[in-house]
Amino acid sequence: MAAPERVRAFRRGLSAETIAVWLLRFKGWRIVARRFAEGPGEVDIVALRGRTLAFVEVKARADFAAAAAAVTPRQQARIRRGAEAFLARRPAYAGYVVTFDVVLVAPGRLPRHLQNAFGF
């Protein structure tokens, strides 16, 4: 059985992802996938708006600075691998503009959507 703090962190992550999904929908994005994982790659949310396909990482921390700092180069590589796997399985998205976005979630604050937060 998982440690209680791991269970709380998992639930907090799911809650932050749900908040991020609502924010993206409000901004006109259509959610294509959630919690996409294949091999060593993982993406929290895949969203579509027009011809732009965004691979979105969601980070929830005590404040926005801590949340942004948590998107490490190692995590960026994991998200890129997830994006590559997603695109390999869905050739219909081959011509789309791909962005890597981050949604930062902090208690008592509106979530912050950072578009094109890092590159391929």
WOPEHU-V226679 format. One record per backbone hydrogen bond with DSSP energy under -1.0 kcal/mol. NH is the residue of the N-H (numbers start at 1). CO is the residue of the C=O. If there is no record, write none. Layout:
((NH & CO) (NH & CO))
This chain:
((7 & 3) (8 & 4) (9 & 5) (10 & 6) (11 & 7) (12 & 8) (13 & 9) (14 & 10) (15 & 11) (16 & 12) (17 & 13) (18 & 14) (19 & 15) (20 & 16) (21 & 17) (22 & 18) (23 & 19) (24 & 20) (25 & 21) (26 & 22) (27 & 23) (28 & 25) (29 & 24) (30 & 48) (32 & 46) (33 & 46) (35 & 44) (36 & 43) (38 & 41) (41 & 38) (42 & 78) (43 & 36) (45 & 56) (46 & 33) (47 & 54) (48 & 30) (49 & 52) (52 & 49) (53 & 97) (54 & 47) (55 & 99) (56 & 45) (57 & 101) (59 & 103) (61 & 105) (67 & 63) (68 & 64) (69 & 65) (70 & 66) (71 & 68) (72 & 70) (76 & 72) (77 & 73) (78 & 74) (79 & 75) (80 & 76) (81 & 77) (82 & 78) (83 & 79) (84 & 80) (85 & 81) (86 & 82) (87 & 83) (88 & 84) (89 & 85) (93 & 90) (94 & 91) (96 & 93) (97 & 51) (99 & 53) (101 & 55) (102 & 114) (103 & 57) (104 & 112) (105 & 59) (109 & 106) (112 & 104) (114 & 102) (117 & 100) (118 & 100))
